């Protein structure tokens, strides 16, 4: 599971390079990213991108909140 997500993030990260750090910009990139995935990988790709969002923003407070309520697991 971790290796699969790492591979997905390796494809997503270059697409996010230089993108404004806001929800709308992230959404546009993720939509393109997911559409570029084969159909069977799209749910996993979208889940991975959603979980990565707060890491990308650097929102440590939100990450602490999520992990405190067990909203993020590996």
C-alpha positions as CSV (number, residue, x, y, z in Angstrom):
1,X,0.0,0.0,0.0
2,X,2.7,2.5,0.9
3,X,4.7,1.6,-2.2
4,X,1.7,2.2,-4.4
5,X,1.0,5.6,-2.8
6,X,4.6,6.5,-3.1
7,X,4.5,5.8,-6.8
8,X,1.3,7.9,-7.2
9,X,2.8,10.8,-5.3
10,X,6.0,10.5,-7.4
11,X,3.7,11.2,-10.4
12,X,1.6,13.9,-8.6
13,X,4.4,16.0,-7.1
14,X,5.9,17.2,-10.4
15,X,2.4,18.3,-11.5
16,X,2.1,20.5,-8.3
17,X,5.5,22.1,-8.8
18,X,5.0,25.9,-9.0
19,X,1.2,25.7,-8.4
20,X,-0.4,28.2,-6.1
21,X,-1.0,26.6,-2.7
22,X,-4.8,26.9,-2.6
23,X,-7.7,24.5,-2.9
24,X,-8.8,25.5,-6.4
25,X,-5.3,25.0,-7.9
26,X,-4.8,21.7,-6.1
27,X,-8.3,20.5,-7.3
28,X,-7.4,21.4,-10.9
29,X,-4.1,19.5,-10.8
30,X,-5.7,16.5,-9.0
31,X,-8.5,16.3,-11.6
32,X,-5.9,16.1,-14.4
33,X,-3.8,13.6,-12.4
34,X,-6.7,11.3,-11.7
35,X,-7.9,11.5,-15.3
36,X,-4.4,10.5,-16.4
37,X,-4.6,7.3,-14.3
38,X,-5.9,4.0,-15.6
39,X,-9.5,3.5,-14.5
40,X,-8.8,0.9,-11.9
41,X,-6.3,3.2,-10.1
42,X,-8.5,6.3,-10.0
43,X,-10.1,5.8,-6.6
44,X,-6.7,5.1,-5.0
45,X,-5.1,8.1,-6.8
46,X,-7.9,10.4,-5.6
47,X,-7.7,9.1,-2.0
48,X,-3.9,9.5,-2.0
49,X,-4.2,13.1,-3.3
50,X,-6.8,14.0,-0.7
51,X,-4.7,12.6,2.1
52,X,-1.7,14.5,0.8
53,X,-3.5,17.9,0.6
54,X,-2.6,19.1,4.1
55,X,1.0,17.9,3.7
56,X,1.2,19.9,0.5
57,X,-0.2,23.0,2.2
58,X,2.2,22.5,5.1
59,X,-0.8,22.8,7.5
60,X,0.8,21.1,10.5
61,X,-2.1,22.1,12.8
62,X,-4.6,20.2,10.6
63,X,-2.3,17.2,10.3
64,X,-2.1,17.0,14.1
65,X,-5.9,17.2,14.3
66,X,-6.4,14.5,11.7
67,X,-3.9,12.1,13.3
68,X,-5.3,12.8,16.8
69,X,-8.7,11.5,15.8
70,X,-7.2,8.6,13.8
71,X,-8.2,10.0,10.5
72,X,-4.9,9.0,8.9
73,X,-3.5,5.6,8.9
74,X,-0.9,3.7,6.9
